Amino acid sequence: MKVLLRLAPIAVIAALLHPVTAAPSLPEYSATEAAKHIGETARLVGMVDCIEHGRRHTDVEIGGCLPHTLLWVVVPNDVSGPELDCEQLRGVTIAVTGKIESPGGIPQVVVKSTEQIVPRTSPNPNYLASANHKENTGDLYGAIADLDRAVELTHDPGTYIERAGLKEKKADFVGAIRDYDELIERSADINAFTRAEYYQSRAKLKIKKSDLDGAIADADAAIRLYPRSPWHYATRGQANEAKGNFVAAVNDYQMAINTEPHNSIYKDMLKHAQAQAAGSRGGNSQPDDSPQSATALVTQAKAKLAAGDFDGAIADCDRVLQLSRGGSKEASGLRIQAMKAKAKANPSTKSAHPVQLVSSPQPLVAVTISVTETSIKIGNIELRNGPSQGKYRYISLAAAEKALGPATEKYPAGRIVDYARPSIGVHLQEGIRGAEEGKIFKFQVYMEDDYDARSEKNSGKFNGHVQVEGVDIGPGTTFDSVRDELKREGYKITKQPDLSYAQKSGPWGQIQIFTAGSSGKIGRVEVWCL
């Protein structure tokens, strides 16, 4: 104590001569500005739009969902600090502190502690959460009204995208395009990748609206901004093919393949366009490359059907049937598909035209899928006998086709390719980059039909049973009815007002079980391999 007392006056004098300066505060930027400050350590502020759960980390997406994300916050599963449930960050404005990196073109912060993420409570109501709830209950008009208020308050890019998605869902393509008009006008200073995605999304909407020249112009802009993205070329190819410009479409699809050689979807698009180009060289009284030829109209109808513009597809088929005096079997079959798709998308709307049933894969009513930490079995067929990673294995595409039949749809969705079987509600996902490239790493069973606005697809519904480590899940099973069983099997349970889910992970991968919105029923079972 005497030593401390003797030193005290000296310390006071030293402090007066050399004042202690506070640690410099970090600069603070909005998520929109993150791309300008790659390499800096800073505090970034923005609203959380999406949460993506990986096997070893969770991605918190700010400023829009992939591929529109302005900032990507990576939260490893073994992160230090207080426990953080990332799902509760949806619709919340947060401040995240860390070094800004950009390994894949999108600004990214990898946190080492949950203390680096600080929610900032807004005095305004959480209109985004309210809109999400209304959307889940089918109140699209109410959801859009909430997003209108959110846009007025924040002008957050993700809110524009969410609102455009809802408008598109109710076939208001003009309104959805208007949202992207404003996004593009406000995005002059953001990174080229995200700005290109805005043009890409608007191009797809213009295809649905049959503004094919506008779609091509937007795809051109997206390619100029970010020529490394294959889907920009593919979108331009779809617009060219719908116009009957088959040679241009072939060139576009070839460019997509050159950019991403392993993607089989673009190869399928190329083969189709090549066949159309070859057919257009035949002799007809009306040239097949004419925008109003039967061939061009059928191609345009297919593009509209794939894009969800069912009325446009039906109108094109009607025109073909007029030109051919009812002799086009392809147009007739395509018209039936469009009518069925329209009826499915709008079940409450009665069609004035009868829908003729056509043969299609039937739901696997009697099938039971058995899932454990290291196995996915359908009957006696083991799906996890694909490429190995140590003592564990990925999914075999051949085994899946043997058990379920071939996939009826294949499409890119963010960083993966989805092998979809919507007639039975089962999806498999293949990685297109990183460690999962070329491997089937994810298995999904949808117990309730779900619409994914990002991929513009319905999931379909599985009508059988899934045994998750002995816990039986069937049509109508509620989360609460199996909660205790899942707990006994080691699952962590998370409950929120509009979502509950169970999760279990290990070196073998991860199993997740989600409710379908606020219904309480189990909506989806997912298995991640490794």
N, C-alpha and C positions, 0 to 999 in steps of 0.2 A: 504493500500500500504506500509506503514512504517513497519508493521508486516512482510510482505513478504520480504522486503529488509533486515530486521534483520535476518530472517531465511535462506536467500539464502546462505550466507557463510557456515552456519552449514550444509546445504544440500550438498554443494559441497564437504566439508570435509568428510561427511558420504559416499558419492559416491566413493571418492577416497579410503577410508578404506574398503568399502564393495561394490565392483563393481557389477552392475546389470547384471545378466546373462540372456541371451535370452532364451525364452521358448524352451524346447527340440523339435527338429524337429521329425516328425513321420517317422517311418521306411517305406520304399517303397518296395512293392513286385509285381511281375507279377501275373496275375490271376492264372497261373499254380501253383504258390507257396502258394496260399491262404489256401489250405487245411492243410498246415503245421503250420499255425499260428492262429488256431481257438482260440477265446477268446481275441486276441490282438486288439488294435485299431491302424490302419495303413492306408497307402495310397496304393491302388491297381490299377494296370494299365493293360488294355487289350482292345481288339477291340470288339465292340458290334455286335453281329450276329443276334439276334432276339429280337423283342418286343412283349410281350404278355399283352393284356389289360384285367384286371380284373374289378370287380365291384367297389372295394374300393381302388385299387392300380394298378400300372403298373409294370410289371417285365421286367427289362433290362437284357438280357442274354449275357454273355461274354464267349468267348472261345468255341462257339458251341450252337446250339439250344437244348432245352430239348429233350431227356434225357442226351445229351452230355455236357451240360453246365458246365463250370469250376467255374464260379462265377455268382451269382444271385443278382442283385441289385433291391431292392424293393422300389418303389417310391409311397408313399400313395397319394391318390387324394387330401388330405387336407395338403400336405406338404407346409412348409413355404418357403420363398425366392422368387427370381425372377421366372417368369413363364418359364417353360421348356417344350418344345414339344419333348417327348421322341422319337417319330417317326423319328426325324431328326438326332438321334444318330446312326441309322443303318450304319454299315460300318465305324464308327468313333472310333478312339482310345481315351478312356477316362481315367481319374484318379478319383477314388471315395475314399472318406475318411470316415472311420467309424469303428465300432466294427465288427469283423468277427465272425459270428455265423454259426452253422450248424445244424438246427433243423430237416432236412430231408435227411441228408447225403451229400448235396451239400453246399459248402461255400456260405454264404449269408450276405449282408450288407443292413440294413434297414436305409434309409436316413431320417433325420428329416428336412433337408433344401436342396433345389436344389443347394445351394452353395457348397454342398459336392461333386457335380459332375462337373468336369472340363474337357472339350474337349481338347485334345492335337492334334493340327493340324500337320499332317504329310507332309513333303515336297514332298512325292511321290504321284502320282495320286491315286484317290480312285478306285482301280481296282475292289473292291467288289461291289461298287455301279454300276460301268460300266457293270460288269458281270450280275448283277441282271436285268439291263435294257435290255441287249442283250437276256437274257433268256426269258424275258417277250415278246420280239418280235420274238421269235422262233430261234434265232441265237445261238444254243447250242455250236457250234464249237468256235465261237467268245467269248462266255461266258467262256468256258474252257480255252481259251488262256489267257484271263484276269486273271483268277484264278491262272494259271501257274505263271504269273508275281507276283501276290500277295503272293503266297507260297514262291517264291524265296526271296522276301523282308522280310517277317515276320515269316514264318513257323508257323503261327497261326493255332491252332487246328481246329477252326471253318471253316477256308478256305479249309483245307483238306476235311472236311466233306461236305462242299458245292460242291467242285469239284467232290467228289465221288458220290454225289447225281445226278449231271448232267451226269456223265459217265454212271451211272446206268440207267438214263432216256433214253440214246441212246444205251442201251444194251451192253455197254462196261464193262462187269462184271470183266474182268481181270484187267482193269485199275482202277476200283473202289476198288477192293480188294487190289491193290498195294498201294493206298492212305491209307487204313487202316493198311497195313503192316508198313508203315512209321510212322503213328500215334502211333501204339502200340510200335514201337521201341523207339519213343521219349517220351513215357509216363510213364517211369519206376518210376518217382517220384511223380506222381499225385495221387489224391485220388482213392481208390479202386472202388468206385461206377462208376466214369467216365471211368476208365480203363476197367472195366467189360463191359460197354456199347460199347466200341470200339470192343471188342471181339464179343459181341452180334450182332452188325451191320455187322461185317465181316462174321459171321456164316450165317446170312440171305442171304448175297450175294453169299456165297458158295452153299447154297441150290439152288439158281437160276442158278448157274453154274453147278449144278448136282454133285458137290464135297461134297457128303453127309458125308463121313468120316471126311473130313476137317471141315465141319459144326459142327459135333458132338464134335470134339476136341475143337473148339472155344467155343461152348456152355459150355463144361466142364470147360474151363478156366474162363468163365464169372461166373459160379456158384461157383467156388473156391474163386474168388475174392469178390463176393457179393451174398451170398446164399439167401438173403431175397427178391430178385427180382423174381417174379413169371414168368415173360416173358422169362427169361433165360431157365427155365425148359420147357416152352411151345415151344421155338425154337428148343431145343434138341428133344422134342417130335415130332415136324414136320419132322425133319431130320430122326429120327428113323422110323416114319410112312412111309415116302417116300421110305426108304430102305426095307420096309416090315417087320421091327422089331416091330410088333404090341404090344407085351407084354411090351417091353421097352418103347414104346410110351405111353401106358396106365399108366405105373409107373411115367413117366415124367409129364403127365397131372395131375395125382393125386397129385404130389408134388406141381405143380402150384396152385392147388385148396387149398391144405393145407396152402400154403403161403398167399393166397388171397381168402378166402372161399366164398365171396359174388359175385365173378366174374362169370357171366353166360357163358361167351365166353369159358373159360377153361372147363366148364362143358360140353358144346356142343362138344368141341374137344375130351374130354374123352369118351363121348357116341359113337362118330364116331370111335375112335380107338378100343373101346371095341367090336363094331360090326364087325370091320375088323378082330380083333383077334379071335372072335367066328367063322367067316367065313373061316379063314385060317385053321381051324381044320377039314374042310370037306375033302373028299377023291378026289384027282385029280391025273392024271398021272404025273403032275408036281406039287410039293408041293407049296401051296399058300404063304408060307413064303419065298420062293425063290425070290431073287431080280428081276428075269426075269419072274415071274409068271404074269398072266393077272391081278390078284388082286393087286399085288404089283405095277405093272406098272400103273394101274388106280389111285391108291393112290398117286404114284409119280407124275402123270400128274396133279392131283388136287392140290398138293403142288406147282408145277411149275406154274400152272394157277394163284393160289392165290398170288404167288410171282412176277408175271408179266413176267415169262419166257414162252411166248406163243409158240414160236417155239419148245421149249423142250417139252411142253405139247402135242403139235400136233404130234411130233415124237413118244412119248410114246403111244398115242392113235393109231397111225398107226401100231405100233408093236402089240398092243392088238388085233386090227382088223385082223392082219395077223395070230396071234395065234388062234383066234376064227373063222377064215375064214369069217369075216364080221358079226359074230353072236352076238357081244357084243353091246347091245343098250346103255349101260352106256358109253362105250368108244366113240360110235358114237355121242351121245349127248354132251359129254364133248369136243370132237373135234370141234363141231359146236360152242360151247361157246368160245373155245380158238381162233377160227378163227374170231369170232365177236369182241372179246376183242382186238385182234391184229389189226383188221381194224380200231377200234375206237382209239387205241393208236397211229396208224400211218395212218391218213386219207389220206395222199398224196401218200401212197404206194398202188398200185393196186395188189390185190392178184391173184395168178394163180388158186386158188381154189375157186369155188363159195361158198358163205355163205348162208346157209339155215336159213331162219328166223324162230325163235321159239317164242312161246307165252311168253310175259313178260308184266309187268305193263306198261301202257301207260302214257305219260305225262299228267298232269292235266291242259289241255289247258284252259278250261273255268273257272277254280277255281280262286277265289279271296281270299287272306289271309288278314285279317284285324288286324292290330297291333296298340295298344295304350299303355299307360304306364302300365296298369294293366291287359291287355287282349290280347290274341291271338285267333282269331276266324277263323275257316274254315267253311264256310256256317253258320249253326246255332250251330256248336259244339264249345264250349269253351275249349281250351286246358289248360288254367291256372286254373284248379280246383283240382290240386294235393295237396300234403302236405302243410299245412299252416305254415307261419312264421309271427306271429302277424296278422295283417289284410291283408297281401299279401300272394300269393300262388305260389308254383312251378307248373311245367307242369305235367299233368297226362299222363302216358304212355298209359293207356287204352283209354283215349279220343283221343290221337294222332293216335292210331291204328284204332279207329272207323272212324276218318276223313280221314286218309291217307292209311289205310291198314297196315299190319305188315312190320317192317323193313326187308329189303332184305339182309342187311349186318350189322354185329356187330363186332367191333374190338376195342382194346385198343389203345389210342393215348395220350401218356404222362400221365397226371393225371386224365383222363376221359375215359369213354367208349362211343363210337360214335354209335348211332343207325341211320344207313344211308339208305336212299332211293335214290340212284343215278339215278334211272329211272325218278324221278321227281325233283331231285335237292334239296331235303329237308333233313336236318340232325338234330337230337336231341342229346344232350350230357348229360350224367349222371356222377356225381362225384363219385370217388372211394376212397376218403379220405377227412378228414376235415368236415366242416359244411355241405358240399353238398353231402356227401357220401350217395348213394342210392337214390338221388333226381335228377330229370330231371330239370336242371337249365339253359339250353341254347338251343335256337331255331335258326336255320340257314336256310336261303333261298338263293341258289346260282342262280343268274340271268345269269351267264356265267360259263361254265364248267371250273373247276380249278383242277390242279394236286397238291396233297400234298405229297412232297417227304418224309416227316417224317413218314406218315402212308402208303405211297405207294398206294394211292387211288385217283381216280377221283371223284369229287364231284357230277357230273351230272349237269343238267340245268333245271331250272323251267321256264315253258313257259306261266304261267298265270300272274296275277297282284297281287302286294302287296300294300295294302293301309296302309301307315304309318301315323297314325293320320290325315287321310284324304288326304295325299299327294300320288298320284298315281304313282307307279313304275311298269313298264311293260318291256317286251323284247325290248332292244335297248334304254331304257330311259337313257339319259345322266345326269351326275351329275349337270352340269351347268343349265340344264332346270328346275331343282327342287330346286336349291340352295336357292332362295329367299323364297320359300314356307317353306322350312325347317327352315330357320332363323326365320321366323314369328312364328313357332311352338316352338322356344326356343332352337334350335340345335346350338351347337358350330361347326363352319366350319373350317377345317384345309386343306390347299392346299399345295401340294409339287409337284416337277416336274413330278414324276412318280406315285403319289398317292394323292387322295383327299378323305376326309371322314367327315361325320357329326356324332355328338355324343351328346346324352342327357342322363342324369342320375339323380337318386333320390333314396329315400329309397325303392322304388318299384323295382329298378334294373337299367338297362341301355339298350338303343337302339343305334346301330351303323350301318351306311350305308357307304360302301366302293366302290371306283371305281375298275374296273378290270385293274390293271396296268396303263399304260399310254394311254389307249384307250379312256378315258373320259366317257365310259358307266358305269352304276352301275353294280357291279359284285356280291355284297353280302349284305344281310340285316341280322343283328344279333340282337337277343333279349336275354338279360341276366335277369334272374328272381332273384330279391333280391340281 
